[in-house]
Amino acid sequence: MPFGNSDYYDFNTTNWNSVAGVYGIVNSSKQMIYVGETDDLKRRMDEHRADKNHCMHMYSPALVQVEVITAGETARRSRERALIAEYDPPCNRS
């Protein structure tokens, strides 16, 4: 099942809220390049933008989809696994 929120946010300029949830980072062609989960989206996006060695930067991250999940870490991780299985993003492959 795709992201519950179909809105896209700019990876580089959005001022993120400190909310819990799952997120998908896509390039300008809207190819999903990374899916993650966090208890603080603001902190995590700041980390991603600062870490230029992360795989996603090879794919030029442009946009982010976010699904807020307040039910706890177990729910977020379960949803993250489902989204990774659905999209098979290159930066989530082991």
Buried (B, 14 or more C-beta within 10 A) or exposed (E): EEBEEEEBBEBEEBEBEEBBBBBBBBBEEEEBBBBBBBBBBBEBBEEBBEEEEBBBBEBEBBBBBBBBBEEEEEBBEBBBBEBBEBBEBBBBEE
